[in-house]
Amino acid sequence: MTQVLGQHSRWVKGAGLMPRLKADGGQGAVSTGGVSTIQCQRAETIATLQRQLDEQDAEHKLQLVKTQRQLVDTQRQTQE
């Protein structure tokens, strides 16, 4: 069974006051639209970080190929 808490018991339990309704002259309840904004920002951050990782991975692969070529060239020179 769910019990509705009064202002005093909400305060004692740390829940704070209930938001006043817009029709009663208050600001209205906090909208949950902010959640989607935060999710979009996180998705953008993740996409940016993934792009950066992909770029670094490509750079590392290129450096690895260059190093392997240098190693092969060095081995050929020592065999001559």
Sequence and secondary structure as in RCSB ss.txt:
>XXXX:A:sequence
MTQVLGQHSRWVKGAGLMPRLKADGGQGAVSTGGVSTIQCQRAETIATLQRQLDEQDAEHKLQLVKTQRQLVDTQ
RQTQE
>XXXX:A:secstr
      HHHHHHTT       GGGTS     THHHHHHHHHHHHHHHHHHHHHHHHHHHHHHHHHHHHHHHHHHH
HHHH 
